[in-house]
Amino acid sequence: MGAKIRVQLSVMMFLEFFVWGSWFVTLGIYLPNTLGSNGGEIAMAYSTQSWGAILSPFIIGLIADRFFNAERILGFLHLLGAVLMYLLYQATDFGGFFPYLLAYMVMYMSTLALVNSVSFGQMKDPAKEFSFVRVFGTAGWIVAGILISILNWDSQAGISEGLLRNTFLMASISSAILGVFSFTLPKTPPKANKSEKVSVTQMLGLDALSLLKDRNFLVFFLASVLICIPLAFYYQHAGQFLGEIGVSNPAGKMTVGQVSEVLFLLLLPYFFKRFGFKMTIMAAMLAWALRYMFFAIASGGEETYILLLGIALHGICYDFFFVSGQIYTDSKAGAAYKSAAQGLITLATYGCGMLIGFWVAGKITDSFILEETGHDWQTIWIYPAAFAFLVMVLFLLLFKNEKIAYKS
């Protein structure tokens, strides 16, 4: 992979995650404070991510692997996403907000698989090269969060003045830029033979389900679903948790996790090569359990360093599971449906796992409401910690050691 292509892919990743980080971290604060949303509506809003992930494999399998270049679809979806983000910026109530958010997330979750496909399509050795491109996506998320805090949109004054609405405008502008830029990316044509007669199953990308015949991949798929149940607690309630225990500028504080993500993305190739795929995944699961234990300890609001340590574990949690999982999936997929395979793992994680997780997190959190002080966070965080540890043990017992090709 040449230097020019590496720069193009890095810019693509930066903008892809800048768009998402522009609004997602503060959504749980924006909805109740600006639109007056209740708990059920907040859960509905977060669930759009999961519905988008569930539907995205069908979109990707239908068009990206068979009919159109991945970079062109990426550009079109982000241009359309820019329009939807602007409509979200203008929405004044949840009824006018939710339909646009649902439509946007169906398209955006599709782009997560597409940026991976474009990247892997240019790489001779994804296990070695992908981390150094993907790290720029983390940088994009960090810059978005820090910018929100620098502009004081997430300060108490900014929230009361409705300034968090500007996060959707920022996302709209950056999405439009990425949409245009995508058409300059290296060509990533579909791998399948267009003249070959195809079934409805193949057109919808369901041929990627054949990967589940592989025992190890099936275990990995199921573990991906299960581990994203505790992950949903972090996405849905971390901002709310920080606000209730009195942490200021939560968007800025939570970028500590993305800073650590940069570090562990750079360490991932070494760890992946030295310890293998199974140990890499298990390290991520253990980090998830430890993160929630640290949150439980810091729920009194006094042990700030423990809280920040829990946030900093995000680097291991995300990189060692999601990025190594994307590399593993790419190694397993056939050339004709690599995009559909990436969509399949997105279905398992952001789709099924987190959809269940958002529901479970809401139920558990609502069960531990305190009259004057918000929630009993010390008890709440024990649940995802214990579940993550259980998933790690099951993965240890069921997944057989498997060597992934790694070129040095």
Secondary structure, 3 states (H helix, E strand, C coil): CCHHHHHHHHHHHHHHHHHHHCCCCCHHHHHHHHHCCCHHHHHHHHHHHHHHHHHHHHHHHHHCCCCCCHHHHHHHHHHHHHHHHHHHHHCCCHHHHHHHHHHHHHHHHHHHHHHHHHHHHCCCCHHHHHHHHHHHHHHHHHHHHHHHHHCCCCCHHHHHCCHHHHHHHHHHHHHHHHHHHHCCCCCCCCCCCCCCCCCHHHHCCHHHHHHHHCHHHHHHHHHHHHHHHHHHHHHHHHHHHHHHCCCCCHHHHHHHHHHHHHHHHHHHHHHHHHHHHHHHHHHHHHHHHHHHHHHHHHHHCCCHHHHHHHHHCHHHHHHHHHHHHHHHHHHHCCHHHHHHHHHHHHHHHHHHHHHHHHHHHHHHHHHCEECCCEECHHHHCHHHHHHHHHHHHHHHHHCCCCCCCCCC
